[in-house]
Amino acid sequence: MFEIKNLTCGYNSDFLLKDITFNVNKKELLGIIGPNGSGKTTLIKALTRLIKPLKGEVIFEGKNIWQITHKELSKKIAVVTQNLQPNFMNVEEFILLGRSPHYKKFQFLETKKDYEVVRKCMLQTDTIRLKDKFLNQISGGEKQLISIARALAQEPELLLLDEPTAHLDITHQIKILDLIRKLNKESGLTVIIVLHDLNLASEYCDRIILLNNGLIHKIGSPQEILTYQIIEEVYKTVVIVGNNPVSSKPYIFLVNEEDRKKSIRV
């Protein structure tokens, strides 16, 4: 579905992603991880035409994304960011914004189908109960859910999420990622997701891209990426990697400074 070839991009040479090459398969749930400043958000911006490549190509379904109109691309790709939402809108109005790529020429009002799609998206995300509330009346976790609902209202083939669980409690983290995986497995939605939490990436992603200093350090399954050697090399901290007793996926245990010193003395 997505092919990134020798991509180099960034901001006025202050930071550059360099020679990024990878493929995204249809119906895949691909995670992007890496230390702060490694280029995760920059990569998402490059995949959605917010920044232009200095070199290389981003190919979506066989066509360079810069040769696809914004409206057509918005029908195919939806993005969920961490940006604050406008507080003067209610939830249903906000989710209806996701229908704009499907508006016909000179269409100014929503159709019956638009409302049907939005209702379906609110049911999928468990936000129908919030439909008449204003955005300044709901919690951070609920805002993330309605952001996902708005993205789903675009009826995309590919969903990109930039740290959708940041600053959320574990209840909302699990609820959001369970929803994303359900959409991926049951509806065939292809997903690229940026995550800070390595254990969440391990549990939910089919493959992981590990970025470091603007380069791809390694691409592979959670088992291939989340070893203590690779994590310590990239994140510069001591960890212990075991297995989740339920899923058998890698699980990262942090080791604080006091315990590190104790282990050295022993």
Secondary structure, DSSP 4 states (H G I P E B T S, - for coil): -EEEEEEEEEETTTEEEEEEEEEE-TT-EEEEE-STTSSHHHHHHHHTTSS--SEEEEEETTEEGGGS-HHHHHHHEEEE--PPPPTTSBHHHHHHGGGGGGPPTT--S--HHHHHHHHHHHHHTT-GGGTTSBGGGS-HHHHHHHHHHHHHHT--SEEEEESTTTT--HHHHHHHHHHHHHHHHHH--EEEEE-S-HHHHHHH-SEEEEEETTEEEEEE-HHHH--HHHHHHHH-S-EEEEE-TTT--EEEEE--HHHHHHHHH-
